[in-house]
Amino acid sequence: MATVKQQENIILGTKKHIIKVARSLFSEYSYLGVSMSDIAKKLNITKTALYYHFTGKAEIYKKVLDDVFDGLNLVITEALQEKTSENKMSMFVRNYLDFGFKEKNIIKSLMLKLPPDNQQINKYTRKIREKTIDLVQPLIKEMFINKNKTKKIDSRFVASLLIGMMDGLLLEYSLLNKKIDSVKVSNQIIATLF
């Protein structure tokens, strides 16, 4: 007979597996294109079993968004380890674009509002977007200080502009079904903004 700790580990492992499978489905078909039935079918379980672990699709999606944000946070943190602010910015833009292209439908959902009945998810995606802007804002400040452009520049606005610009490019490339050249685009964005 399994101990309580072993049972908790099994449940945690099951939840992680559900999130992994759901993430793949959401990434391919978007939030609106996936149902609880789709997730259960992909897992080869019943919807009842799925509801045992999660209250609904919104809860699963929030967990997926947390997982995606953790991955994005990791690639941003990796970029911030570079030596110079220019290298940090270049690596940040490349990493963001490469990550965004890989997770294109999830990143799209962070850009686009869902129907009003999904206010819970809309609010959560805004929160994730704000966290992303918070991560890049210090780098924007650093870039402007190094370029001696500190007068009347709102680094939060520029961080939001940069994220929006990259999200727009990701959306455009996704719609055109084209692969993005993150190195080339990174160089162009940095030359334009800084």
Buried (B, 14 or more C-beta within 10 A) or exposed (E): EEEEEEEEEEEEEBBEEBBEBBBBBBBEEBBBEBEBEBBBBBBEBEEEEBEEBBEEBBEBBBBBBEBBBEBBEEBBEEBBEBEEBBEBBBBBBBBBBBBBBEBBBBBBBBBBEBEEEBEBBBEBBEEBBEEBBEBBBEBBBBBBEBEEEEEEBEBBEBBBBBBEBBBEBBBEBBEEEEEBEBEEBBBEBBEEBB
